[in-house]
């Protein structure tokens, strides 16, 4: 599907959202129609932004708890940090998450999520005369969705960042059992706190704020089927510049799996970063300044080599 075709499928409504970060960036909500379904998209941007970055959340929690957590006296918003570095930053709520409703099936699938991200990316491309195509960042499940999007729609992005990549590239996911139904199970505070593993890496106040924001945004766990669609992931089909980044102590993204992922990628512009003293939630933990620095350095390298 071409960029023009994707753009033609999208309609949007823009809402002013009453929130301002410490960097003065207003949080805006957009609604992008993806094959007739409304997808919530959040934006913060630097006044003179020349490049855009789309953030894709993980399995359980939506965009704002993950990427725009606001805690008094602490700087924890990834969106704010990237705005301070001059970017226009977007974060999507996939189907069933945050401000995006489930579709009629009650399920989300990897291919549907990847195609929704593609439509949102095409919409972002049309919003400004950017210096480059948008950059794409995926966390945890969002990393595999982002890779799948780039494989299915290879001409939409300038770079790909895979954070907390959970999949063993040599593994095979079995198909669903027949007759399964969506569970619509309640999310829990224990689940919201489960990614904060490294002792002392985040304050209790920040953990409590994250739990409150996560449960408010996502009280019901999204049901996902057809996980075997991830078997189509193939690093040999990735030719855009790619950053693989993981927390040193992340049990969901062990170094061995990251090494296999790096080896599989066809692109000649690829980097691997291990974030010290952190885990699956490095973007919210004490090494987050290092985490953001490495991402921005990678994006600057992409820009440098594009000219």
C-alpha positions in Angstrom: 0.0 0.0 0.0 1.5 3.3 -1.0 1.8 6.5 1.1 -0.8 8.2 -1.1 -3.3 5.3 -0.7 -2.8 5.3 3.1 -3.3 9.1 3.3 -6.5 8.8 1.2 -7.9 6.5 3.8 -7.5 8.9 6.7 -9.7 11.6 8.1 -9.0 13.4 11.3 -10.5 15.5 14.1 -8.2 17.7 16.3 -9.0 18.4 19.9 -7.1 20.8 22.2 -6.2 18.9 25.4 -5.7 20.9 28.5 -2.3 19.8 29.5 1.1 21.6 29.2 4.5 20.1 30.0 7.3 21.8 31.8 8.8 22.5 28.4 5.7 24.4 27.4 4.5 21.8 24.9 0.7 21.5 24.7 -0.7 18.0 24.6 -3.1 17.7 21.6 -5.3 14.8 20.7 -6.1 13.8 17.2 -8.4 11.2 15.8 -7.2 9.4 12.7 -9.7 7.1 10.9 -8.2 3.7 10.0 -10.4 1.8 7.7 -13.4 3.4 9.4 -12.2 2.9 13.0 -11.2 6.0 15.1 -7.6 5.8 16.4 -6.5 8.2 19.2 -3.2 10.0 18.5 -1.5 12.3 20.9 1.0 15.0 20.0 3.5 17.4 21.6 5.9 19.3 19.4 8.7 21.8 19.6 7.8 25.1 17.9 10.5 24.7 15.2 10.2 20.9 14.8 11.6 19.6 11.5 11.3 15.9 12.2 8.5 13.7 13.7 8.7 10.6 15.8 5.8 8.2 16.4 5.8 6.1 19.7 4.0 2.8 19.9 3.2 1.4 23.3 3.4 -2.2 24.7 1.0 -5.1 25.5 -0.9 -3.8 28.5 -0.8 0.0 28.8 -1.6 2.8 26.4 0.3 5.9 25.2 0.0 8.5 27.9 0.9 6.4 31.0 3.9 5.0 29.1 5.2 8.1 27.2 3.8 11.2 29.0 3.8 10.3 32.7 3.6 13.6 34.7 5.0 13.4 38.3 5.5 16.6 40.3 9.2 17.3 40.8 10.3 14.6 38.4 11.0 14.5 34.7 9.6 11.2 33.4 7.8 12.1 30.1 9.5 10.7 27.1 7.4 13.0 24.9 8.6 16.1 26.9 12.2 15.0 26.6 12.1 14.6 22.9 10.2 17.9 22.5 13.1 19.5 24.4 15.4 18.0 21.8 13.4 19.7 19.0 11.1 17.0 17.7 7.4 16.7 17.0 6.4 13.7 19.1 3.3 11.6 18.5 2.0 8.6 20.5 -0.7 6.3 19.4 -3.4 4.4 21.3 -3.9 1.1 19.5 -7.4 -0.5 19.2 -8.9 -1.1 22.7 -6.2 1.0 24.5 -6.6 4.4 26.1 -8.9 6.7 24.1 -9.2 4.3 21.2 -12.2 1.9 21.3 -12.1 -1.8 20.5 -13.4 -2.7 17.1 -16.5 -4.8 16.7 -14.5 -8.1 16.7 -13.4 -7.5 20.3 -9.9 -8.5 19.3 -6.6 -6.9 18.2 -4.2 -8.7 15.9 -0.6 -7.9 15.0 -1.4 -7.3 11.3 -4.3 -5.0 12.2 -2.1 -3.0 14.7 0.7 -2.8 12.1 -1.7 -1.5 9.4 -3.2 1.1 11.9 0.3 2.3 12.7 1.0 2.6 9.0 -2.1 4.7 8.4 -1.2 6.9 11.4 2.3 7.3 10.1 1.0 8.4 6.7 -1.2 10.9 8.4 1.7 12.4 10.3 3.7 12.6 7.1 1.0 14.8 5.6 0.9 17.3 8.6 4.1 19.2 7.7 6.9 19.5 5.3 9.2 17.4 7.4 12.9 17.2 6.6 12.6 13.4 6.7 9.9 10.8 6.8 8.7 10.1 10.4 10.8 8.0 12.7 9.1 5.0 14.4 9.7 3.8 18.0 8.2 0.7 19.5 8.3 -0.5 23.1 7.9 -4.2 24.0 4.9 -5.5 22.0 5.1 -2.1 20.2 8.5 -3.1 18.9 7.3 -6.2 17.1 4.2 -4.2 15.8 6.6 -1.5 14.5 8.9 -4.0 12.8 5.8 -5.7 11.2 4.6 -2.3 10.0 7.9 -1.5 8.4 7.9 -4.9 6.6 4.3 -4.5 5.4 4.8 -0.8 4.5 8.5 -0.3 3.9 8.5 3.2 2.5 6.8 5.1 5.3 9.6 5.8 7.9 13.2 7.1 8.0 14.2 4.9 11.0 13.1 2.2 13.3 13.8 1.9 17.1 13.1 -1.4 18.8 13.0 -1.1 22.6 12.6 -4.1 24.9 12.2 -6.4 21.9 10.6 -9.6 23.5 10.7 -12.1 20.6 13.3 -14.7 20.0 13.8 -14.5 16.2 14.3 -18.2 16.0 11.0 -19.0 17.9 7.8 -20.1 16.3 4.4 -19.0 17.9 1.6 -21.5 17.5 -1.8 -20.6 16.1 -4.7 -19.9 18.4 -6.9 -22.7 19.8 -10.2 -22.8 18.0 -13.3 -21.1 19.5 -11.5 -18.6 21.8 -13.4 -15.6 23.0 -12.2 -12.2 24.3 -11.8 -12.3 28.1 -12.1 -8.6 28.8 -10.3 -9.2 32.1 -9.6 -6.3 34.6 -6.1 -4.9 34.7 -4.4 -4.8 38.1 -2.1 -2.5 40.1 0.3 -5.5 40.4 0.5 -5.7 36.6 1.1 -2.0 36.3 4.1 -2.1 38.7 5.5 -5.4 37.2 8.0 -3.8 34.8 9.9 -1.9 37.5 12.4 -4.5 38.6 15.7 -2.9 39.3 15.9 -1.8 42.9 16.1 2.0 43.3 15.7 2.7 39.6 12.5 4.7 40.1 10.8 6.4 43.1 7.8 4.9 44.8 5.9 8.2 44.1 6.6 7.6 40.3 5.5 4.0 40.5 2.3 5.0 42.3 1.6 7.7 39.7 2.2 5.2 36.9 -0.2 2.7 38.5 -2.9 5.4 38.9 -2.5 6.6 35.3 -2.3 3.2 33.8 -5.4 1.8 35.5 -7.4 5.0 34.7 -6.4 4.8 31.0 -6.7 1.0 30.7 -9.0 -0.6 33.2 -9.7 -3.6 31.0 -6.9 -5.7 29.4 -7.0 -5.7 25.6 -7.5 -9.1 24.0 -5.1 -10.1 21.3 -5.3 -13.1 19.0 -3.4 -14.4 16.0 -0.1 -13.9 17.7 1.3 -16.3 15.1 1.3 -13.4 12.7 4.5 -12.4 14.3 6.1 -15.5 12.7 6.3 -13.3 9.6 8.9 -11.0 11.2 12.1 -11.2 9.3 15.1 -9.0 9.9 16.2 -9.6 6.4 13.3 -7.5 5.2 14.4 -4.4 7.3 16.5 -2.0 5.3 15.9 1.3 7.2 18.3 2.5 9.9 17.5 0.6 13.1 18.3 1.0 16.7 17.9 -1.9 19.1 17.9 -0.8 22.7 17.2 -2.7 25.9 17.6 -2.4 29.7 20.6 -4.3 31.1 18.4 -6.3 33.5 15.3 -6.7 31.2 14.1 -10.3 31.6 11.8 -9.9 28.6 14.6 -8.8 26.3 17.7 -10.9 27.2 21.0 -9.9 25.5 21.2 -13.2 23.6 17.9 -12.5 21.9 18.9 -8.9 21.1 22.2 -10.2 19.5 20.2 -12.6 17.3 17.9 -9.8 16.3 20.8 -7.5 15.4 22.4 -10.2 13.3 19.1 -10.8 11.4 18.7 -7.1 10.4 19.6 -6.5 6.7 20.2 -2.8 7.2 23.8 -1.6 7.2 22.9 1.2 9.6 22.1 -0.6 12.8 23.1 0.0 16.4 22.7 -1.8 19.7 22.5 -0.1 23.1 22.3 -1.7 26.5 21.0 0.8 29.1 22.9 0.1 32.4 21.1 -0.4 35.7 17.6 -0.6 34.1 15.1 -3.1 32.9 11.9 -3.3 30.7 10.9 0.3 31.8 14.2 2.1 31.2 12.4 5.1 29.7 10.9 5.8 33.1 13.9 4.9 35.3 16.9 6.8 36.6 19.1 6.0 33.5 16.4 7.6 31.3 18.6 10.6 30.5 21.1 8.1 29.0 18.3 6.3 27.3 17.0 9.5 25.6 20.5 10.6 24.7 21.2 7.4 22.8 17.9 7.6 20.9 18.5 11.3 19.9 22.1 10.5 18.9 20.8 7.7 16.7 18.2 10.0 15.1 20.9 12.7 14.5 23.0 10.1 12.8 20.1 9.1 10.5 19.7 12.8 9.6 23.4 13.2 9.0 23.6 10.2 6.6 20.4 11.3 4.8 22.0 14.4 3.3 
